[in-house]
Amino acid sequence: MQRPPAFGRAGACLRTALRRLPTAAMAAALLGGAAAASGAPRPSPAANDAATAAALGELGLKLLRADRPASAASPVGNSVVSSLSLAQALGLLQAGTAGASAHELNRLMGDGRVSAGQRLYQQRLPDLAERLARDEGLHQANRLWLDDSLVKALQPSYAQRVQARQGTPAGVIPAFDAELARSQINRWVGEQTQQRIAELLPEGSLQGSTRLVLTNALHFKRAWAQPFPVTGTQLRPFTGDDGAVVQARQMQDEREVLQASVQGVTVMELPFATQEGRDAPAYSLLLALPPAGQRLGDFVQTLHGTDLARWRGALQPKRCQLSLPRLDLAPRSRPLKDTLQALGLKTPFSDRADFSPLLRQGHRGLRLENVFQSAAIALDETGAEASAATAAVVGLKSFAPVSDAPACAADRPFFFAVMHRASGVPLFMGQLAEPLRN
């Protein structure tokens, strides 16, 4: 993989400084405030998984809800988000904030509970990233992009934290040329996502005031445990929220499917292939069809982050005639500033933002300018491929077939999630309102 250009002497200085960090200091900085509670009993791995899954599930649902039309009467469209990618990018930001800025970031990730959000950023997300790195199918990467004048201004403790998170590297942009930075960041995102996301940062997303961009990228690709026969794919009826029936290209196969009906919600889980040397699949696709008569947008409004675990706990294998639409949701860069502010993240975007843990004295006049995310997913007969990338942009303040088997068909709008099965964490979440018609 090619290294982005324009590193120069400043980049070499930063890499040297990061390499010299002592391992013990990295661990201490990563755990941060958790050290004070070292005498308290540590939650079990299962409890940590449940808390992480619920928090990321709740955040993903909030992102989906924010993507609905302004008029509640209007039908929702297709959408895919990654709360995991957003959390990883915000985690890089949270490590460099203090005061009200850190408080609001912790509340956002802790669903209103500051201590829960702090634990998620400082312990659970790094632990999860390490576990996910051991499972085939998911590639994840973080990177900082900063103005060359900030290289020597980085606080050592902040450098320790981000270095401990998957060895987060840094790209140095001379005098932070906005278009040069945008080009390099988009190129890096494309490389990390196998070119599924070509433009995370649209034209004009970086300003003359921008000094720092914190990025995360995810790319998932895995074959089904049981592929669909291509000969079974054909046009079949799909009933939209408005009752209109369209002909959509749907994959079909008679097989045993994990399924359940939970308070009228039809749930199915389709596993991806098991990694060699493992006993069970690491990932799966979870589908949830709303109760009959309920619109998809209204259904998503009622969901909670814990619902995914509750649904999975009710699944039982049953043989049926499975029908699933092919899916190809193209990437769409989405600014999240308004969404995050509506969720209570306001101080980091203001002139009251406190980035003192990130930069030494004299370089603290920074605020969060915007956060961008782009995500994509495709399902076909062989498996699934999904990508997401998130960028937190920081800049200067005050700058402006016929079968006897029963049917289990996803033949109307549904919610879906690509799941890490062991932890219950949703990597990607989305909704399908309009299927492919050809």
Buried (B, 14 or more C-beta within 10 A) or exposed (E): EEEBEBBEEBBEBBBEBBEEBEEEBBEBBBBBBBEEEEEEEEBEEEEBBBBBBBBBBBBBBBBBBBBBEEEEEEBBBBBBBBBBBBBBBBBBBBBBBBBBBBBBBBBBBBBEBBEBBBBBBBBBBBBBBEBBEEBBBBBBBBBBBBBBBBBEBBBBBBBBBBBBBBEBBBBBBBEBBBEBBBBBBBBBBBBBBEEBBEBBBBEEBBBEBBBBBBBBBBBBBBEBBBBBEEEBBEEBEBEBBEEEEEEBBBBBBBBEBBBBEBEEBBBBBBBBBBBEEEEEBBBBBBBBBBEEEBBBBEBBBEBEBBBBBBBBEBBEEBBBBBBBBBBBBEBBBBBBBEBBBEBEBBBBBBEEBBBBBBBBEEBBBBBBBBBBBBBBBBBBBEBBBBBBBBBBBBBBBEEEEEEEBEEBBBBBBBBBBBBBBBBBBBBBBBBBBBBBEE
